[in-house]
Amino acid sequence: MTTTTARTSALRAARAKDSQDKRRRVLAAVQALENAGAPVTAAAVATAAGVSTWLVYADGIREHLRSEEHTSELQSLRQLV
């Protein structure tokens, strides 16, 4: 492996680790907002996780946000009844 290839591999690995870390933070933020009874919105999740809203809408994350939003809506409706 050449030096350039080794550097490229190291950069790719670091980028992948950073992406995984950000996704974990987003999922943790969704859960924390839900536990706190706070609105689970893309902006709130992004702010709590310290990431961009773009990431919150990414495949694999967006589904969790929609699921939590649906749960929050149901809980709000139950409180009205």
C-alpha positions in Angstrom: 0.0 0.0 0.0 1.4 3.4 -0.9 1.5 6.3 1.5 -1.2 8.1 -0.4 -3.5 5.0 -0.3 -2.8 4.6 3.5 -3.7 8.2 4.1 -6.8 8.0 2.1 -7.9 4.8 3.9 -7.2 6.5 7.3 -9.3 9.6 6.2 -12.2 7.3 5.0 -12.1 5.4 8.3 -12.1 8.6 10.3 -15.0 10.0 8.3 -17.0 6.8 8.7 -16.4 6.9 12.5 -17.5 10.6 12.6 -20.7 9.8 10.7 -21.6 6.9 13.0 -21.0 9.1 16.0 -23.3 11.8 14.6 -26.0 9.3 13.9 -25.8 7.9 17.4 -26.1 11.4 18.8 -29.2 12.1 16.7 -30.9 8.9 17.9 -30.0 9.7 21.5 -31.4 13.2 21.0 -34.6 11.8 19.7 -34.9 9.6 22.7 -34.0 12.3 25.1 -36.6 14.8 23.7 -39.2 12.1 23.8 -38.4 11.2 27.4 -38.5 14.9 28.3 -41.9 15.3 26.7 -40.5 17.9 24.4 -41.6 18.3 20.7 -39.5 16.0 18.5 -38.9 18.2 15.5 -36.0 18.1 13.0 -34.7 21.4 14.3 -34.9 20.4 18.0 -33.2 17.1 17.3 -30.4 18.7 15.2 -29.8 21.3 17.9 -29.8 18.8 20.7 -27.4 16.5 18.8 -25.2 19.3 17.5 -25.6 18.3 13.9 -27.2 19.9 10.8 -30.9 19.4 10.0 -29.7 17.8 6.8 -28.5 14.8 8.7 -31.8 14.5 10.6 -33.5 14.0 7.2 -31.0 11.4 6.0 -32.1 7.9 5.2 -32.0 5.7 8.3 -32.5 8.7 10.6 -35.6 10.3 9.2 -37.6 7.1 10.0 -36.8 7.4 13.7 -37.8 11.1 13.7 -41.2 10.3 12.0 -41.8 7.4 14.5 -41.1 9.7 17.5 -43.2 12.5 16.0 -46.1 10.1 15.6 -45.7 8.9 19.2 -45.6 12.5 20.4 -48.8 13.3 18.5 -50.6 10.3 20.0 -49.5 11.3 23.5 -50.8 14.9 22.9 -54.1 13.6 21.7 -54.4 11.3 24.7 -53.9 14.2 27.1 -56.7 16.1 25.4 -59.2 13.2 26.1 
